[in-house]
Amino acid sequence: MLVKTCIIFNPAAGGAKANRFCDRLAALSRKCALKPTCASGSGCALAAEAVREGFEVIVAAGGDGTVNEVLNGIGQVPGAFGHTRLAVLPLGTINVFAREIGIPAGFPQAWQIIQEANESYIDLPEVHFTFKGQDQRRLFLQMAGAGWDSRAIELVNWERKKKFGALAYVMAGLKALRGPLPQIITSNGTDTLAGQLVLIGNGRFYGGNYNLFPLADLRDGVLDVSVFPRLNWEGVVRACWGVLTNQLYQAGAVRHFKAETLEVHCPSSVPFHVEGENVGFLPAKFTVRRKTLRIIVP
């Protein structure tokens, strides 16, 4: 490695995949610094520490949750995005952002890309909200949402997730459909839409290779908003057909608009998520900074 590099890794991510990664740590330690996470949220503090220590490339080794922690840790240090590059070594269950930017799941191929250190600038979304009376800010890379999927995240059985991976989310999603789903209201200042599921995308993919934001671009300076008015069985079938045929916005189950700034609220208490993890409750305001984040790409 020709640049000062730090790897922040989740020893528990991806089960066997993480175990195989840990077997390679001795070789990696000769080329870069290693900082293991010890609890949920610790990746944020480790990333901020790495920035202050002068590391030029910070590698998030884990799933999308680890990537988000590392991103927010970098963002804690004023001016860090001007000189720090983020890289992703996918070890998690789904690794949506890695798929978005074309990072392969295999360790040798992904590590080779990181060593080559080709960089690109992408947009940096963030959400502002209030939690326990305090103003909060959370950065994210790929997507956010509220409604059906945030309710499903609440219902995920974490033991099943360890055992079955992405299938645990499917099971939780089916369970969430059996209960009442409130209407989530969204507005970009011009358009206002309401639905039982609101998804906010910076990239194209959601939950894996599912293209729920077909018009999204990581570098266009706006967020893509997909609103599902009703999540009955007909609506779900239409949406699935639209995804499979690459005609999501023509299938009749989803409405769409773009936003530089997005207000999301609901009359009842509803959680929202970023990168598949619930982080707060509505109302929330989403914004995006164009081509602010430096990332390592193929």
C-alpha angles and dihedrals in degrees: 000000000000095000130059104265135187126191117208107192139182107223091201100049118119097357109237092019091060090048091055090048091052088055088062096050095096091061093044093050090068090060105035146004120274126213117178120203114236102189142004109295096017092109089071094059092043092053093049089049091051092052091051089049090059102252111162098198121037115192119206106207109189139046131319090283092058091046090053093049091051092047092052091046090055088048092056091070114076112242094006095128090062094065109014125085124204121218129184128218104185114224101142135099099266109000097200098175093048088054090048095057095036102253108156121233094233114096099224093050094044093047091050089056091051091050091051087056099203107170138203135181119239136176119274117215124195137182127217121204144142122256123180089345094306127113110244135192127196126184121210140177112203118019150332134197150175135203123034097012096046088050089050090052088055089054098047113124103222094204088056090048090056090049103036105022115201092006088073089065091050091053091048091048092054089049091050091054090063093063133065116282119204125222113260115208121212132183136176092190093267106042125044121192134171131201147144091256127035119185123188117199135192091172131030103253134082127183093354123317094348106129101215093151103047094167097045123122125187090218107041098093096239138088123236115228121201114190122193106200096197130011100204119135092269091053092049092050092049092049093048091049090049092052093047093049095039089241100108096142093045096050094080099237100090135052121201144196139156127241140188087191124021130190116201124185144151133197090234130053106276127169122226130203139211118205091354098306123104109236106167148337133275140294097075137158121217124201135167135214112212119238094343104131123074112212136175112246136175 
